[in-house]
Amino acid sequence: LDVGELDRIGDRIEARERDRSMQHAEQLADAVALHRTLAAAGMELSTAAQLALLMGCSEFRANMLLTEGRVLDRLGALEVMRHGLMTVEQARVVADLLGTVEDALAASLWERLHARLVLDQQEGNVRPPARLRELLRRWLIAADPEGDAERRREDAQDSADVELWRRDNGLVDLVLRSLSAAEAQACVDRIEDTAQPSGPEDQR
């Protein structure tokens, strides 16, 4: 094993990932700046369309980026990301969980998380997005249990849906969104009961 070459490859991969995070922060900052410029002219509703045109992407993706950028900008997290302290995926977790939280609480939780990210970096660790989500959700529930329950109810009402996802091979996935754990289990149980073969000729 060429340990020297392995180290060089590893260094390049780590450097590119830092660069990716920093470039993402710059892109989000530009999206926020675009929104502010358009808003000053009373054209804030056109930001997503303009951003989509510039990026050659869907308005859905453009709007997601704009929302993420505005949340991170409000928290002061974009500057942290510019220095490579937070990955693209970690930033999306922060924006997702703190985007609908009251300003003072969101700022407090972000400061706590920022300190943890600094400690992780000093120890040479990168917290996976799933672990970061668990940590931040735990802090959020402890700090505002009633607010967290209300946000969950509102999210369930806003995003509850049943969708059909069509695959290229002609098959279709049936997707149910925003169910409680009990509701999801009830659906699975009902499907399993219905799918039990009724006899040797039943190929379900």
ZALORO-441210 format. One record per atom (N, C-alpha, C, CB): residue in one letter; x, y, z. Coordinates in steps of 0.1 Angstrom, whole numbers, padded with zeros to 4 digits, always signed. Glycine has a CB too. Layout:
BEGIN
aXYZ ...
This chain:
BEGIN
l+0008-0012+0000 l+0000+0000+0000 l+0009+0012+0000 l-0010+0000+0012 d+0006+0021-0010 d+0014+0034-0011 d+0007+0044-0001 d+0014+0039-0025 v+0012+0045+0011 v+0006+0054+0021 v+0006+0068+0017 v+0012+0051+0035 g+0018+0072+0011 g+0019+0086+0007 g+0009+0090-0003 g+0033+0088+0002 e+0007+0082-0013 e-0003+0084-0024 e-0017+0085-0018 e-0002+0074-0035 l-0020+0075-0009 l-0033+0075-0002 l-0035+0088+0005 l-0033+0063+0008 d-0025+0093+0012 d-0027+0106+0019 d-0029+0117+0010 d-0015+0109+0028 r-0022+0117-0002 r-0024+0128-0011 r-0038+0128-0017 r-0013+0127-0023 i-0043+0116-0020 i-0057+0115-0026 i-0067+0120-0015 i-0060+0101-0030 g-0065+0115-0003 g-0074+0119+0008 g-0074+0134+0010 g-0070+0113+0021 d-0062+0141+0009 d-0061+0155+0011 d-0069+0162+0000 d-0046+0160+0011 r-0068+0157-0013 r-0075+0163-0024 r-0090+0162-0022 r-0071+0157-0037 i-0095+0150-0018 i-0109+0148-0016 i-0114+0158-0005 i-0112+0134-0012 e-0107+0159+0006 e-0111+0168+0017 e-0111+0182+0013 e-0102+0166+0029 a-0101+0186+0005 a-0100+0200+0000 a-0112+0203-0009 a-0087+0203-0007 r-0115+0194-0018 r-0126+0196-0027 r-0140+0197-0020 r-0127+0185-0038 e-0141+0189-0009 e-0154+0190-0002 e-0155+0203+0006 e-0154+0178+0008 r-0144+0209+0011 r-0144+0222+0017 r-0147+0232+0007 r-0130+0225+0024 d-0141+0231-0005 d-0144+0241-0016 d-0158+0240-0020 d-0135+0238-0028 r-0164+0228-0021 r-0178+0227-0024 r-0187+0234-0014 r-0182+0212-0025 s-0184+0233-0002 s-0192+0239+0009 s-0191+0254+0008 s-0188+0235+0023 m-0178+0259+0005 m-0176+0274+0004 m-0183+0279-0008 m-0161+0276+0004 q-0182+0272-0019 q-0189+0277-0031 q-0204+0277-0030 q-0185+0268-0043 h-0209+0267-0022 h-0224+0266-0020 h-0228+0278-0012 h-0228+0253-0013 a-0220+0282-0002 a-0223+0294+0007 a-0223+0306-0002 a-0213+0295+0018 e-0214+0308-0011 e-0213+0319-0020 e-0226+0320-0029 e-0200+0319-0029 q-0230+0308-0034 q-0241+0307-0042 q-0254+0311-0035 q-0243+0293-0048 l-0255+0307-0022 l-0267+0310-0014 l-0267+0325-0011 l-0267+0302-0001 a-0255+0331-0008 a-0254+0345-0006 a-0258+0353-0018 a-0239+0349-0002 d-0254+0349-0030 d-0258+0356-0042 d-0273+0355-0044 d-0251+0350-0054 a-0279+0343-0041 a-0293+0342-0042 a-0301+0352-0033 a-0298+0327-0039 v-0296+0353-0021 v-0301+0362-0011 v-0300+0377-0016 v-0295+0361+0003 a-0288+0380-0021 a-0285+0393-0027 a-0295+0396-0038 a-0271+0395-0031 l-0297+0387-0047 l-0306+0388-0058 l-0320+0391-0053 l-0306+0376-0067 h-0324+0384-0043 h-0338+0386-0037 h-0339+0400-0032 h-0341+0376-0027 r-0329+0405-0025 r-0329+0418-0019 r-0330+0429-0029 r-0317+0420-0010 t-0322+0427-0040 t-0322+0437-0051 t-0336+0438-0057 t-0311+0433-0061 l-0342+0426-0060 l-0355+0426-0066 l-0366+0431-0057 l-0359+0411-0071 a-0364+0428-0044 a-0374+0432-0034 a-0374+0447-0033 a-0371+0426-0021 a-0362+0453-0034 a-0361+0468-0033 a-0369+0475-0045 a-0346+0472-0034 a-0371+0467-0056 a-0378+0473-0067 a-0393+0468-0067 a-0371+0469-0080 g-0397+0461-0056 g-0410+0456-0055 g-0412+0443-0064 g-0420+0466-0059 m-0402+0436-0067 m-0403+0425-0076 m-0398+0412-0069 m-0394+0427-0089 e-0400+0411-0056 e-0395+0399-0049 e-0402+0386-0053 e-0397+0401-0034 l-0414+0387-0058 l-0421+0375-0062 l-0414+0368-0074 l-0435+0377-0065 s-0406+0375-0081 s-0399+0370-0093 s-0386+0364-0091 s-0398+0381-0104 t-0381+0364-0078 t-0368+0360-0075 t-0365+0345-0079 t-0365+0361-0060 a-0375+0336-0076 a-0373+0322-0079 a-0372+0320-0094 a-0384+0314-0073 a-0380+0327-0101 a-0380+0325-0116 a-0367+0330-0122 a-0392+0332-0122 q-0362+0342-0117 q-0350+0348-0122 q-0338+0339-0118 q-0348+0362-0116 l-0338+0334-0106 l-0327+0325-0102 l-0327+0312-0110 l-0329+0322-0087 a-0339+0306-0112 a-0340+0294-0121 a-0334+0297-0135 a-0354+0289-0121 l-0337+0308-0140 l-0332+0312-0154 l-0317+0313-0154 l-0339+0325-0158 l-0312+0319-0143 l-0297+0321-0143 l-0290+0308-0140 l-0294+0331-0132 m-0296+0299-0133 m-0290+0286-0129 m-0293+0275-0139 m-0293+0282-0115 g-0303+0277-0147 g-0307+0267-0156 g-0313+0255-0149 g-0296+0262-0165 c-0321+0258-0139 c-0327+0248-0131 c-0342+0250-0129 c-0321+0247-0117 s-0349+0242-0122 s-0364+0244-0120 s-0366+0255-0110 s-0370+0230-0115 e-0378+0260-0110 e-0381+0270-0100 e-0382+0264-0086 e-0395+0277-0104 f-0386+0252-0086 f-0387+0245-0073 f-0373+0244-0066 f-0392+0230-0075 r-0363+0240-0074 r-0349+0240-0068 r-0344+0254-0065 r-0339+0234-0078 a-0347+0264-0074 a-0343+0277-0071 a-0349+0283-0058 a-0347+0287-0083 n-0362+0279-0056 n-0369+0284-0044 n-0363+0277-0032 n-0384+0281-0045 m-0360+0264-0033 m-0354+0257-0022 m-0340+0264-0018 m-0352+0242-0025 l-0332+0267-0028 l-0319+0274-0025 l-0321+0287-0019 l-0311+0275-0038 l-0331+0295-0024 l-0334+0308-0018 l-0338+0307-0004 l-0344+0315-0027 t-0347+0298-0001 t-0352+0296+0013 t-0341+0292+0022 t-0363+0285+0013 e-0332+0283+0017 e-0321+0279+0025 e-0311+0290+0028 e-0313+0267+0018 g-0309+0298+0017 g-0300+0309+0019 g-0305+0320+0029 g-0297+0316+0005 r-0318+0323+0028 r-0324+0333+0037 r-0323+0329+0051 r-0338+0336+0032 v-0326+0316+0054 v-0325+0311+0068 v-0311+0312+0073 v-0330+0296+0068 l-0301+0307+0065 l-0287+0307+0070 l-0282+0321+0071 l-0279+0299+0060 d-0286+0330+0062 d-0282+0344+0063 d-0288+0350+0076 d-0287+0352+0051 r-0300+0347+0079 r-0307+0353+0091 r-0299+0348+0104 r-0321+0349+0092 l-0294+0336+0104 l-0287+0330+0115 l-0273+0335+0116 l-0288+0315+0115 g-0267+0340+0105 g-0253+0343+0105 g-0245+0331+0101 g-0249+0349+0118 a-0252+0320+0096 a-0245+0307+0094 a-0238+0307+0080 a-0255+0296+0094 l-0241+0316+0071 l-0235+0317+0058 l-0220+0320+0059 l-0241+0327+0049 e-0217+0329+0068 e-0202+0333+0070 e-0195+0321+0076 e-0201+0345+0080 v-0201+0313+0084 v-0194+0301+0090 v-0192+0291+0079 v-0203+0294+0101 m-0202+0289+0070 m-0200+0280+0059 m-0190+0285+0049 m-0214+0279+0052 r-0188+0298+0047 r-0178+0303+0038 r-0164+0299+0043 r-0179+0319+0038 h-0162+0296+0055 h-0149+0292+0061 h-0148+0277+0061 h-0147+0298+0074 g-0157+0270+0055 g-0156+0255+0054 g-0159+0248+0067 g-0142+0252+0050 l-0166+0254+0076 l-0169+0248+0089 l-0181+0239+0088 l-0170+0258+0100 m-0190+0241+0078 m-0202+0234+0077 m-0204+0228+0063 m-0214+0243+0081 t-0208+0216+0062 t-0209+0210+0049 t-0222+0214+0042 t-0208+0195+0049 v-0224+0212+0029 v-0236+0215+0022 v-0248+0207+0029 v-0235+0211+0007 e-0246+0195+0032 e-0257+0187+0037 e-0260+0191+0052 e-0253+0172+0037 q-0250+0195+0059 q-0253+0200+0073 q-0261+0213+0072 q-0240+0202+0080 a-0257+0221+0063 a-0264+0234+0061 a-0279+0232+0058 a-0258+0243+0050 r-0282+0222+0050 r-0296+0219+0046 r-0304+0215+0059 r-0297+0209+0035 v-0297+0207+0067 v-0304+0203+0080 v-0307+0215+0089 v-0295+0193+0088 v-0297+0224+0090 v-0299+0236+0098 v-0311+0244+0093 v-0286+0244+0099 a-0311+0246+0080 a-0322+0254+0073 a-0335+0248+0075 a-0319+0257+0059 d-0335+0234+0074 d-0348+0227+0075 d-0354+0228+0089 d-0346+0212+0071 l-0345+0226+0099 l-0350+0225+0113 l-0352+0239+0119 l-0341+0217+0121 l-0344+0249+0115 l-0345+0262+0122 l-0353+0272+0114 l-0331+0267+0125 g-0356+0269+0101 g-0363+0278+0092 g-0376+0283+0097 g-0365+0272+0079 t-0384+0275+0105 t-0397+0279+0110 t-0397+0282+0124 t-0407+0269+0106 v-0385+0283+0131 v-0384+0285+0145 v-0383+0300+0147 v-0372+0278+0151 e-0389+0305+0158 e-0389+0319+0162 e-0374+0324+0163 e-0396+0321+0176 d-0372+0336+0159 d-0358+0342+0157 d-0349+0340+0169 d-0359+0356+0153 a-0354+0344+0180 a-0345+0343+0192 a-0341+0329+0195 a-0352+0349+0204 l-0350+0319+0195 l-0347+0305+0198 l-0338+0300+0187 l-0360+0297+0199 a-0341+0303+0174 a-0333+0298+0163 a-0318+0303+0165 a-0338+0302+0150 a-0317+0316+0168 a-0303+0321+0170 a-0296+0314+0181 a-0304+0336+0173 s-0303+0312+0192 s-0297+0305+0204 s-0292+0291+0200 s-0307+0304+0215 l-0301+0283+0193 l-0297+0270+0189 l-0286+0270+0179 l-0310+0263+0183 w-0286+0279+0170 w-0275+0280+0161 w-0262+0283+0168 w-0278+0291+0150 e-0262+0292+0177 e-0249+0295+0184 e-0244+0283+0191 e-0251+0306+0194 r-0253+0275+0197 r-0249+0263+0204 r-0243+0253+0194 r-0261+0256+0211 l-0250+0252+0182 l-0245+0242+0172 l-0232+0247+0166 l-0256+0241+0161 h-0231+0260+0164 h-0218+0265+0159 h-0206+0261+0168 h-0219+0281+0158 a-0208+0263+0181 a-0198+0259+0191 a-0195+0244+0189 a-0202+0262+0205 r-0205+0236+0187 r-0203+0222+0186 r-0195+0218+0173 r-0216+0214+0186 l-0198+0226+0162 l-0191+0224+0149 l-0177+0228+0151 l-0198+0232+0138 v-0174+0238+0158 v-0160+0242+0160 v-0153+0232+0168 v-0160+0256+0168 l-0159+0226+0178 l-0153+0215+0186 l-0150+0203+0177 l-0161+0212+0198 d-0160+0200+0169 d-0159+0188+0160 d-0146+0190+0151 d-0171+0186+0151 q-0145+0202+0145 q-0134+0205+0136 q-0121+0204+0144 q-0135+0219+0130 q-0120+0209+0156 q-0108+0208+0164 q-0104+0194+0167 q-0109+0216+0177 e-0114+0185+0168 e-0111+0171+0171 e-0110+0163+0158 e-0123+0165+0179 g-0111+0169+0146 g-0109+0163+0134 g-0121+0154+0130 g-0097+0154+0134 n-0133+0158+0135 n-0145+0150+0132 n-0155+0158+0123 n-0153+0147+0145 v-0162+0151+0115 v-0173+0157+0107 v-0185+0150+0110 v-0170+0156+0091 r-0195+0157+0116 r-0207+0151+0121 r-0216+0148+0109 r-0215+0160+0131 p-0220+0135+0107 p-0229+0132+0095 p-0242+0140+0097 p-0232+0117+0095 p-0248+0143+0085 p-0261+0151+0086 p-0272+0144+0094 p-0266+0153+0072 a-0273+0131+0094 a-0283+0124+0102 a-0281+0126+0117 a-0284+0109+0098 r-0268+0125+0121 r-0265+0127+0135 r-0267+0142+0139 r-0250+0123+0138 l-0263+0151+0130 l-0266+0165+0133 l-0280+0168+0135 l-0259+0174+0122 r-0289+0162+0126 r-0303+0164+0127 r-0308+0159+0140 r-0310+0157+0115 e-0304+0147+0145 e-0308+0142+0157 e-0304+0151+0169 e-0302+0128+0160 l-0292+0156+0169 l-0287+0165+0179 l-0295+0178+0180 l-0273+0168+0177 l-0297+0184+0168 l-0304+0197+0168 l-0319+0195+0171 l-0303+0203+0154 r-0325+0184+0167 r-0339+0181+0170 r-0340+0179+0185 r-0345+0169+0163 r-0331+0172+0191 r-0331+0170+0206 r-0331+0183+0213 r-0320+0161+0210 w-0322+0192+0209 w-0321+0205+0215 w-0334+0213+0213 w-0309+0213+0210 l-0339+0212+0201 l-0351+0220+0198 l-0363+0215+0207 l-0354+0219+0183 i-0365+0202+0208 i-0376+0197+0216 i-0374+0201+0230 i-0377+0182+0214 a-0362+0200+0236 a-0359+0203+0250 a-0362+0218+0252 a-0345+0200+0254 a-0358+0227+0243 a-0360+0241+0244 a-0374+0246+0242 a-0351+0249+0235 d-0382+0239+0234 d-0395+0244+0230 d-0404+0232+0227 d-0395+0254+0219 p-0408+0224+0237 p-0416+0212+0234 p-0429+0215+0228 p-0417+0204+0247 e-0436+0225+0233 e-0449+0228+0228 e-0449+0234+0214 e-0456+0239+0237 g-0439+0243+0212 g-0437+0248+0198 g-0434+0237+0188 g-0426+0259+0198 d-0425+0228+0192 d-0421+0217+0184 d-0434+0208+0180 d-0411+0208+0190 a-0442+0206+0190 a-0454+0198+0187 a-0463+0205+0177 a-0462+0195+0200 e-0465+0218+0179 e-0473+0226+0170 e-0467+0227+0156 e-0475+0241+0176 r-0454+0228+0155 r-0448+0228+0141 r-0450+0215+0134 r-0433+0232+0142 r-0449+0204+0142 r-0452+0191+0136 r-0466+0190+0131 r-0448+0180+0146 r-0475+0195+0139 r-0489+0194+0134 r-0492+0202+0122 r-0499+0199+0146 e-0486+0214+0121 e-0487+0223+0110 e-0481+0217+0097 e-0481+0237+0112 d-0469+0211+0099 d-0462+0204+0088 d-0470+0193+0083 d-0448+0200+0093 a-0476+0185+0092 a-0484+0174+0088 a-0496+0178+0079 a-0489+0165+0100 q-0502+0189+0084 q-0514+0195+0076 q-0510+0200+0063 q-0521+0206+0085 d-0498+0207+0062 d-0494+0213+0050 d-0489+0204+0040 d-0483+0224+0053 s-0482+0193+0044 s-0476+0184+0035 s-0482+0170+0033 s-0461+0183+0039 a-0493+0167+0040 a-0499+0154+0039 a-0504+0152+0025 a-0511+0153+0049 d-0500+0141+0019 d-0503+0138+0005 d-0501+0124+0002 d-0495+0148-0004 v-0507+0120-0009 v-0505+0107-0015 v-0500+0109-0030 v-0517+0097-0015 e-0489+0104-0033 e-0483+0106-0046 e-0480+0093-0054 e-0470+0115-0045 l-0480+0094-0067 l-0475+0083-0076 l-0462+0087-0082 l-0486+0079-0086 w-0452+0080-0080 w-0439+0083-0086 w-0437+0073-0097 w-0427+0082-0076 r-0437+0077-0110 r-0435+0068-0121 r-0421+0066-0125 r-0443+0074-0134 r-0417+0054-0126 r-0403+0050-0129 r-0402+0049-0144 r-0399+0036-0122 d-0389+0049-0149 d-0386+0048-0163 d-0391+0034-0169 d-0372+0051-0166 n-0391+0024-0160 n-0394+0011-0165 n-0409+0008-0165 n-0386+0000-0156 g-0417+0018-0162 g-0431+0016-0163 g-0438+0013-0149 g-0434+0005-0172 l-0430+0009-0139 l-0435+0007-0126 l-0438+0020-0119 l-0425-0002-0117 v-0446+0019-0109 v-0450+0031-0101 v-0449+0029-0086 v-0465+0035-0104 d-0443+0039-0079 d-0442+0038-0065 d-0453+0047-0059 d-0428+0044-0060 l-0460+0041-0049 l-0470+0048-0042 l-0464+0054-0029 l-0482+0039-0038 v-0465+0067-0027 v-0459+0074-0016 v-0469+0082-0008 v-0448+0084-0021 l-0469+0079+0005 l-0477+0086+0015 l-0469+0095+0023 l-0486+0076+0023 r-0473+0108+0024 r-0464+0118+0031 r-0471+0122+0044 r-0462+0130+0022 s-0462+0125+0054 s-0466+0132+0066 s-0476+0124+0075 s-0472+0145+0064 l-0474+0111+0076 l-0482+0102+0084 l-0475+0102+0098 l-0483+0088+0078 s-0483+0099+0108 s-0478+0096+0121 s-0473+0082+0121 s-0488+0098+0133 a-0464+0078+0130 a-0459+0065+0131 a-0470+0054+0132 a-0449+0063+0143 a-0481+0058+0140 a-0492+0048+0141 a-0500+0047+0128 a-0501+0053+0152 e-0502+0058+0121 e-0509+0058+0108 e-0501+0050+0098 e-0512+0072+0103 a-0488+0052+0097 a-0480+0045+0088 a-0480+0030+0090 a-0465+0050+0088 q-0479+0026+0103 q-0480+0012+0107 q-0493+0006+0103 q-0477+0010+0121 a-0504+0014+0105 a-0518+0009+0102 a-0519+0006+0087 a-0528+0019+0107 c-0513+0015+0079 c-0514+0013+0064 c-0506+0001+0060 c-0508+0025+0057 v-0494-0001+0066 v-0486-0013+0063 v-0494-0026+0067 v-0473-0013+0070 d-0500-0026+0079 d-0507-0037+0084 d-0519-0041+0075 d-0512-0035+0098 r-0526-0030+0070 r-0537-0033+0062 r-0533-0038+0048 r-0545-0019+0059 i-0522-0033+0043 i-0517-0038+0030 i-0513-0052+0031 i-0505-0029+0025 e-0506-0056+0042 e-0501-0069+0044 e-0513-0079+0046 e-0492-0070+0056 d-0523-0075+0053 d-0535-0083+0054 d-0542-0086+0041 d-0545-0077+0064 t-0543-0075+0033 t-0550-0076+0020 t-0542-0084+0010 t-0552-0062+0014 a-0529-0084+0012 a-0520-0091+0002 a-0518-0105+0005 a-0507-0084+0002 q-0523-0110+0016 q-0522-0125+0019 q-0529-0133+0008 q-0528-0128+0033 p-0522-0143+0003 p-0528-0151-0008 p-0541-0158-0003 p-0518-0161-0014 s-0551-0158-0012 s-0563-0164-0008 s-0563-0179-0011 s-0575-0158-0015 g-0553-0184-0018 g-0552-0198-0022 g-0540-0201-0030 g-0565-0202-0030 p-0537-0213-0034 p-0525-0217-0041 p-0524-0210-0055 p-0524-0232-0043 e-0535-0206-0061 e-0534-0199-0074 e-0532-0184-0073 e-0547-0202-0081 d-0533-0179-0061 d-0532-0164-0059 d-0517-0161-0058 d-0539-0159-0046 q-0512-0153-0068 q-0498-0150-0069 q-0494-0136-0064 q-0494-0151-0084 r-0503-0130-0056 r-0500-0117-0051 r-0488-0118-0041 r-0512-0111-0043 
